Amino acid sequence: MDAPADEQPLPGRLRKLTPRQARRVRIVLASVLMAAMAVVLVVRLASRTSVLVVGVYGAALILCGIVIELSRNGRTRLGSWLLGVGLAAALAADWLLLP
């Protein structure tokens, strides 16, 4: 019996993860990063209240939610790139824009 198409191993370096497992890993990663961004938002708001702080970290939270939905719909590579680039941009905006 062959495994269903959803459980076939990925080609390339991640031979141990099935597509379903890869989706779950990315969903968990995005959820953990979403919680971390929420904690950073609370800490930053405690030290300095600013609309810019809420905007930067609010956008990062929304981005994490989008990545979770993309991963649920099977767009894991797009979600991974979006998560990496988006969170790097949020951290760069924090470093450059917020005193």
C-alpha positions in Angstrom: 0.0 0.0 0.0 1.3 3.4 -0.9 0.9 6.3 1.5 -1.6 9.1 0.5 -0.2 12.0 -1.5 -0.4 14.2 1.6 2.0 11.9 3.4 4.7 11.4 0.8 8.1 12.7 1.9 9.3 16.0 0.5 12.1 15.9 -2.1 15.4 17.5 -1.2 16.8 18.2 2.2 13.6 17.6 4.3 13.1 14.0 3.5 11.9 13.2 7.0 8.9 15.6 7.0 5.7 14.9 5.1 3.9 17.9 3.7 1.3 17.6 6.6 4.1 17.7 9.2 5.8 20.7 7.4 2.5 22.6 7.6 2.2 21.8 11.3 5.7 22.9 12.0 5.2 26.2 10.3 1.8 26.7 12.0 3.5 26.1 15.4 6.4 28.4 14.5 4.2 31.2 13.4 2.0 30.8 16.6 5.1 30.9 18.8 6.4 34.0 17.0 2.9 35.6 17.3 3.0 35.1 21.0 6.5 36.5 21.2 5.5 39.6 19.2 2.6 40.1 21.5 4.9 40.0 24.5 7.3 42.5 22.9 4.4 44.7 22.1 3.3 44.8 25.7 6.8 45.5 26.9 7.4 48.3 24.3 4.0 49.8 25.2 4.9 49.7 28.9 8.1 51.7 28.2 6.8 54.1 25.6 3.2 54.5 24.4 3.2 55.3 20.6 1.0 54.7 17.7 4.1 53.7 15.7 4.9 50.9 18.2 1.3 49.6 17.9 1.6 49.8 14.1 4.9 48.0 13.8 4.0 45.2 16.1 0.4 45.0 15.1 1.5 44.5 11.5 3.8 41.7 12.7 0.9 40.0 14.6 -1.3 40.2 11.5 1.6 38.8 9.4 1.9 35.8 11.7 -1.9 35.2 11.4 -1.6 35.4 7.6 1.3 32.8 7.7 -0.8 30.5 9.8 -3.6 30.6 7.3 -1.3 30.2 4.4 0.2 27.1 6.1 -3.2 25.7 6.7 -4.0 26.0 3.0 -0.8 24.3 1.9 1.2 27.4 1.0 4.1 26.6 3.3 7.0 27.9 1.2 5.3 31.2 0.6 4.4 31.4 4.3 8.0 30.7 5.3 9.3 33.5 3.1 6.7 35.9 4.2 7.3 35.1 7.8 11.1 35.5 7.5 11.0 38.7 5.5 8.1 40.3 7.3 9.5 39.7 10.8 12.9 40.9 9.7 11.3 44.1 8.4 9.3 44.5 11.6 12.5 44.2 13.7 14.4 46.6 11.3 11.5 49.1 11.6 11.7 48.8 15.4 15.5 49.4 15.3 15.3 52.2 12.8 12.0 54.0 13.5 11.4 53.6 17.2 13.6 55.4 19.7 
